Amino acid sequence: MRAILLIGHHEVRLFLRDRGMYLWLFVVPLVFVYFMSFAAPAPGGPDDARPGVRIDNRDAGFLGRVFLRELGQQGLTLLGDQDGREARRGITVPADFTDRILAGEKVELELHVLEGSDTGMAEIVKLRLLRALLAMNARLARHAIEHAGAPPTEETLLALMEVPEPVGLVSSHAGRKPRPVGFGFSLPGNLVAYLFLNLLIFGGARVAENRRSGLLARLATQPITTREILFGNLYALMLLAGVQVGVLLLVGQWVLGVDVAANLVGVLLTLGVLAWVAGSLGMLIGFLVASEDKVIGICLAIALPAAALGGCWWPIEIAPAFARHLANAVPTGWALSALHTLITFGAGLDRALPSIGVLALFGIAANVAAARFLRLR
């Protein structure tokens, strides 16, 4: 055990002595966390939007003012000529709006299509306008019933607008689970991608370098076993992973606002098992391939597709069905599934244990293979 600790501490000191290492451990992942948060922004449904409408109210009566208030209550932002460039549609209220309604006559409004307006948001404007017209007619009908046909006044209509509706509609996005968005998507994804990539490359390249320089062969002449050499190097990679994970989780919690502390034990367990998988697999490649350049190329050829298939670069929930099945073939898919279970969906460790268990099987297989093909020269 003492030999494992000595090898591990020595190797991690050599890793951290290289200043370029900090670029790949911290800077690059955080840059990708920031920019990839825009790839999956928080969805805004129709009820979240308040599209702007350019208003031309030519009516001097009180019903024109009441109708504009109704438009605002139904979710439209009323804009004048000066700030009308933000509008999606334009609405003209005719000059005789109040007089004709009080006379019991039909009134038609004008809805204008503004050049360059967003089609989807413009359709929401039409829907909100229809809701406002229905609400206005309903309040006029209710006023006539409650006041025995007396003409409406501004005060009585505004009072009716303050009365809660007897029937309401609550709308939300479909599905039991929220889709990971923003930093809640990009932080776990890049944690998995760069932890897997870095340990794969660092582990493989370091073993290949130590084989080429004869360091592993010289270690074998000392009173230590090959198993201690294997686990000493793996221990160093686990320490390196702890440094990277610690910094990125602190930034995620205190700077990016991603709640990793709620299920911190599960998050650390997941990332620890992933580090074990990546480190063991990297050393296996280093034992099989002697050239450092070839090792790096092979590690990149493994890590980048694994990150893509595992859902690190886009939400796996929006991928086709066959792509979601392919995520089960790579350790990154299981690691990211466990992290989203813990962070995004807020479930307990018991819900993430199946994914962590499958991830551990990858680690056992890689560990056994690394021990089987261990080469000192």
C-alpha positions in Angstrom: 0.0 0.0 0.0 2.9 2.4 0.8 4.4 1.8 -2.6 1.0 2.7 -4.3 0.8 5.9 -2.3 4.4 6.9 -3.1 4.0 6.2 -6.8 0.7 8.1 -7.0 1.9 11.2 -5.1 5.0 11.3 -7.2 3.2 11.0 -10.5 0.5 13.6 -9.6 3.3 16.1 -8.7 4.8 15.6 -12.1 1.4 16.1 -13.7 0.7 19.4 -11.9 4.2 20.7 -12.5 3.3 21.1 -16.2 1.5 24.4 -16.5 -0.1 23.4 -19.8 -2.0 20.8 -17.8 -4.1 23.5 -16.1 -5.4 24.6 -19.5 -6.9 21.2 -20.2 -8.0 20.6 -16.6 -9.8 23.9 -16.0 -9.8 26.6 -18.7 -10.9 24.6 -21.7 -13.7 22.7 -19.9 -15.1 26.0 -18.4 -15.0 27.8 -21.8 -17.0 24.9 -23.3 -19.4 24.9 -20.3 -20.1 28.6 -21.0 -20.6 28.4 -24.7 -22.4 25.1 -24.8 -25.0 26.4 -22.4 -26.4 28.4 -25.4 -26.9 25.1 -27.3 -29.7 24.1 -25.0 -31.3 27.3 -23.7 -34.2 27.2 -21.3 -37.4 26.6 -23.3 -39.9 29.4 -23.3 -43.4 28.3 -23.9 -46.3 30.5 -25.2 -47.3 31.4 -21.6 -43.8 32.7 -20.9 -43.7 35.0 -23.9 -45.0 38.6 -23.9 -44.7 39.7 -27.6 -44.7 43.3 -28.4 -47.6 44.9 -30.3 -47.6 48.4 -31.9 -50.8 50.1 -30.8 -52.6 52.8 -32.7 -55.5 53.8 -30.5 -57.7 56.4 -32.3 -60.5 56.1 -29.9 -61.0 58.9 -27.3 -63.6 57.0 -25.3 -63.1 54.9 -22.2 -63.7 51.5 -23.9 -60.5 52.0 -26.0 -58.5 52.4 -22.7 -60.2 49.3 -21.2 -59.5 47.2 -24.3 -55.8 48.2 -24.2 -55.7 47.1 -20.5 -57.3 43.8 -21.6 -54.6 43.3 -24.2 -51.9 43.7 -21.5 -53.8 41.4 -19.1 -53.8 38.7 -21.9 -50.0 38.7 -22.2 -49.2 41.4 -24.8 -46.6 44.2 -24.4 -48.1 47.4 -25.8 -45.7 49.6 -27.7 -45.9 53.0 -29.2 -44.4 54.3 -32.5 -41.0 55.1 -31.0 -40.3 51.6 -29.7 -42.5 49.8 -32.2 -39.5 48.2 -33.9 -39.7 45.4 -31.3 -43.4 44.7 -32.3 -44.5 41.5 -34.0 -47.9 42.9 -35.1 -49.8 46.2 -35.1 -53.3 46.8 -33.9 -55.5 49.8 -34.8 -58.4 50.7 -32.6 -60.9 52.8 -34.7 -62.0 56.3 -33.6 -65.6 55.3 -33.1 -64.8 52.2 -31.0 -66.5 53.3 -27.8 -69.5 54.9 -29.5 -70.3 51.9 -31.7 -70.1 49.4 -28.8 -72.4 51.6 -26.6 -74.8 51.7 -29.6 -74.8 47.9 -29.8 -73.1 47.9 -33.2 -70.3 45.6 -34.5 -66.8 46.9 -34.4 -63.8 45.6 -36.3 -60.2 46.1 -35.4 -57.3 46.2 -37.8 -54.4 43.7 -37.3 -51.3 44.6 -39.3 -48.4 42.4 -40.3 -45.1 44.3 -39.7 -42.2 43.7 -42.0 -39.5 41.4 -40.5 -41.7 40.1 -37.7 -41.1 36.7 -36.3 -43.8 34.3 -37.7 -44.1 32.1 -34.7 -44.3 34.9 -32.2 -46.8 36.7 -34.5 -49.1 33.8 -34.2 -49.0 34.1 -30.5 -50.1 37.8 -30.9 -53.1 36.7 -32.9 -54.0 34.2 -30.2 -53.6 36.8 -27.4 -55.7 39.3 -29.4 -58.5 36.7 -29.8 -58.4 36.0 -26.1 -58.7 39.7 -25.3 -61.7 40.1 -27.7 -63.4 37.2 -26.1 -62.7 38.5 -22.6 -63.9 42.0 -23.6 -67.2 40.7 -25.0 -67.7 38.4 -22.0 -67.3 41.4 -19.6 -69.7 43.5 -21.6 -72.3 40.6 -21.5 -71.8 40.1 -17.8 -72.2 43.8 -17.1 -75.4 43.9 -19.1 -76.8 40.9 -17.0 -75.7 42.2 -13.6 -76.8 45.9 -14.3 -80.1 45.2 -16.1 -78.9 46.5 -19.4 -77.5 49.8 -18.1 -74.6 51.3 -20.2 -71.2 50.2 -19.0 -68.8 52.6 -17.4 -65.0 52.5 -17.2 -65.1 51.9 -13.4 -67.6 49.0 -13.6 -65.6 47.2 -16.4 -62.3 47.7 -14.6 -63.9 46.2 -11.5 -65.1 43.2 -13.5 -61.5 42.7 -14.7 -60.4 42.3 -11.1 -62.8 39.5 -10.3 -61.1 36.1 -10.5 -62.3 33.8 -13.3 -64.3 30.9 -12.0 -62.5 28.5 -14.4 -58.8 28.7 -15.1 -56.3 26.8 -17.3 -52.8 25.8 -16.1 -50.4 24.9 -18.9 -46.9 23.5 -18.7 -44.4 21.6 -20.8 -45.2 18.0 -21.4 -43.2 15.2 -19.8 -42.4 14.0 -16.3 -38.8 15.0 -16.5 -37.4 18.4 -17.4 -34.9 18.5 -20.3 -31.5 19.6 -19.2 -30.9 23.2 -20.3 -28.4 26.0 -19.9 -25.6 25.3 -17.4 -27.6 22.4 -16.0 -26.9 20.7 -19.4 -23.4 22.0 -20.2 -21.7 21.5 -16.8 -22.5 17.8 -16.3 -21.8 17.2 -20.0 -18.4 18.8 -20.1 -17.5 17.3 -16.7 -18.0 13.9 -18.1 -16.5 14.6 -21.5 -13.3 16.3 -20.2 -12.8 14.0 -17.2 -13.0 11.0 -19.6 -10.8 12.6 -22.3 -8.1 14.0 -19.9 -7.6 10.8 -17.9 -7.7 8.7 -21.0 -4.9 10.8 -22.6 -2.9 11.5 -19.5 -3.0 7.9 -18.3 -2.1 6.4 -21.7 0.5 8.9 -22.6 2.2 8.8 -19.2 2.4 5.0 -19.2 3.8 5.0 -22.8 6.4 7.6 -21.8 7.4 5.7 -18.7 7.8 2.5 -20.8 9.9 4.3 -23.4 12.1 6.0 -20.8 12.6 2.7 -18.9 11.1 4.0 -15.7 8.6 1.2 -15.3 11.4 -1.4 -15.9 13.6 0.3 -13.2 10.6 0.2 -10.8 10.3 -3.5 -11.4 13.8 -4.0 -10.0 12.6 -2.5 -6.7 10.9 -4.5 -4.0 7.4 -3.7 -5.4 5.0 -5.8 -7.4 3.6 -5.1 -10.9 0.2 -4.7 -9.3 1.5 -1.9 -7.1 2.9 -0.2 -10.2 -0.5 -0.5 -11.9 -2.6 0.8 -9.0 0.0 3.5 -8.1 -0.4 5.0 -11.6 -4.2 4.6 -11.3 -4.1 6.3 -7.9 -2.3 9.3 -9.4 -4.9 9.6 -12.1 -7.7 9.5 -9.5 -6.0 12.3 -7.5 -5.7 14.4 -10.7 -9.4 13.7 -11.4 -10.2 14.9 -7.8 -8.5 18.2 -8.5 -10.4 18.8 -11.7 -13.7 17.7 -10.4 -13.4 19.8 -7.2 -12.7 23.0 -9.1 -15.4 22.5 -11.7 -18.0 21.6 -9.1 -17.2 24.7 -7.0 -17.5 26.9 -10.1 -20.7 25.2 -11.0 -22.2 25.6 -7.6 -21.1 29.2 -6.7 -20.7 30.8 -10.1 -23.0 29.1 -12.6 -25.8 28.4 -10.1 -26.0 24.6 -10.8 -27.1 22.8 -7.6 -24.6 20.0 -7.2 -24.5 20.2 -3.4 -28.0 18.7 -3.0 -26.8 15.2 -4.1 -23.0 15.8 -3.7 -22.2 12.3 -2.5 -23.9 10.7 -5.5 -22.2 13.2 -7.9 -18.8 12.5 -6.4 -19.4 8.8 -6.5 -20.4 8.9 -10.2 -17.4 11.0 -11.2 -15.1 8.9 -9.1 -16.2 5.7 -10.9 -15.9 7.5 -14.3 -12.3 8.5 -13.4 -11.6 4.9 -12.5 -12.9 3.8 -15.9 -11.1 6.4 -17.9 -7.8 6.0 -16.0 -7.9 2.2 -16.4 -8.7 2.4 -20.0 -6.0 5.0 -20.7 -3.4 2.8 -19.0 -4.5 -0.2 -21.0 -3.9 1.7 -24.2 -0.5 2.8 -22.9 0.4 -0.8 -22.1 -0.6 -1.9 -25.6 0.9 1.0 -27.7 4.4 2.2 -27.1 4.3 5.4 -29.1 3.0 8.4 -27.2 1.7 10.1 -30.4 -0.2 7.0 -31.3 -1.6 6.7 -27.8 -3.0 10.3 -28.0 -4.5 9.6 -31.4 -6.2 6.5 -30.2 -7.5 8.1 -27.0 -8.9 11.0 -29.0 -10.6 8.5 -31.4 -12.2 6.9 -28.4 -13.1 9.9 -26.2 -14.6 12.2 -28.8 -17.2 9.7 -30.2 -17.9 8.5 -26.7 -18.7 12.1 -25.6 -20.9 12.6 -28.6 -22.8 9.3 -28.2 -23.1 9.7 -24.5 -25.0 13.0 -24.9 -22.3 15.4 -23.6 -22.6 17.8 -26.6 -26.4 17.8 -26.9 -29.4 16.7 -24.8 -29.8 12.9 -25.4 -33.5 13.5 -24.8 -33.8 15.2 -28.2 -31.8 12.6 -30.1 -33.4 9.9 -32.3 -34.2 6.6 -30.6 -31.3 4.7 -32.1 -28.9 7.3 -30.7 -30.3 7.0 -27.2 -29.7 3.2 -27.4 -26.1 3.9 -28.5 -25.5 6.0 -25.4 -25.8 2.7 -23.4 -22.8 1.3 -25.2 -20.3 3.9 -23.9 -19.4 4.7 -20.2 -20.0 8.4 -20.8 -23.7 7.7 -21.5 -24.1 5.9 -18.1 -22.1 8.6 -16.2 -24.2 11.4 -17.7 -27.4 9.6 -17.0 -26.4 9.3 -13.4 -25.4 13.0 -13.1 -28.7 14.2 -14.7 -30.6 11.9 -12.4 -28.9 13.5 -9.4 -28.5 17.1 -10.6 -31.3 17.9 -13.2 -34.1 15.6 -11.9 -33.1 15.9 -8.2 -33.6 12.2 -7.5 -31.7 10.4 -4.7 -28.7 8.2 -4.9 -30.8 5.1 -5.1 -32.2 6.2 -8.5 -28.7 6.7 -9.9 -27.2 3.5 -8.5 -28.2 1.3 -11.5 -26.3 3.7 -13.9 -23.3 3.9 -11.5 -23.3 0.1 -11.3 -23.2 -0.4 -15.0 -20.4 2.3 -15.2 -18.5 0.3 -12.6 -18.7 -2.8 -14.8 -16.8 -0.8 -17.5 -14.1 0.0 -14.8 -13.8 -3.7 -13.7 -13.4 -4.8 -17.4 -10.8 -2.1 -18.1 -8.9 -2.8 -14.9 -8.7 -6.5 -15.5 -7.6 -5.9 -19.1 -4.9 -3.4 -18.0 -3.6 -5.9 -15.5 -3.6 -8.7 -18.1 -1.7 -6.7 -20.7 0.6 -4.8 -18.3 4.0 -4.2 -20.0 7.0 -2.6 -18.5 9.0 -2.2 -21.7 
